[in-house]
């Protein structure tokens, strides 16, 4: 079978549900510029933060995920399908020139229009690159500090049922739950103000690194996350948002999108300095 070539641009922070195939989401672009979502990706299959990185070109054997109505959703043909890394597009000293050629082919600027296209059965858009008109704020809210016990037990039972860990040297373990919700507050061309939560792997990894740096001081760790995502990305960089819908709320949520990643090259004025 022909392998599918994908430029990875999205790795979400793992979340738990009662369904095994909703744990993590990886997404990116095909060679023709179309979005593709890849899941399920089980924890036992790989160390999620190390096996492949953003802007790696990978090859994998994919098939349509028939349990998901969203047109961009695919899944590995086998739970053991490897993610073969065949290349990488680097940042080119912050210019992100080649990355832009792939990522910025179709950019939305009107949130109302994007939501309408998501809910239109003929389009059913569930992944998009979005350019906010203005990022107003970066908010941090407390969240539950542990995973839902019932969901965790259901996940373990499902793993045992599928015998996922039979030949694995790694014991069953899920990633630590983030104790905070990080969100951007922004406007778009429709003039409306919205707040969307960020579920990117990188924001979670940044929080844990800063927490370790400050020896468990959560306030200082959150301050550094805000500095990176608001003072740096939103104020000094040319910020775009990778948006994705959740399957559960795609057709019923007033705004089914969440932020699943950021795209933040230097601004044109910054590039002229070089």
Secondary structure, DSSP 8 states (H G I E B T S, - for coil): ---EEEEEEEEB-----SSGGGS--EEEEETTS-EEEE----GGG--TTTS--TTEEEEE-EEE-TT--STTEEEESSTT---EEEEE---TTTT-HHHHHHHTTSEE--HHHHHHHHH-TTT---EEEE--SEEEEEEEEE--SS--HHHHHHHHHHHHHHTTTTT-SS--------SEEEEEEEE-TT--EEEEEB-BHHHHHHHHHHHHHTTT-HHHHHHHHHIIIIIIIIHHEEEEEEEEE-TTTTTTSSS-EEEEEEEEEE-HHHHHT-
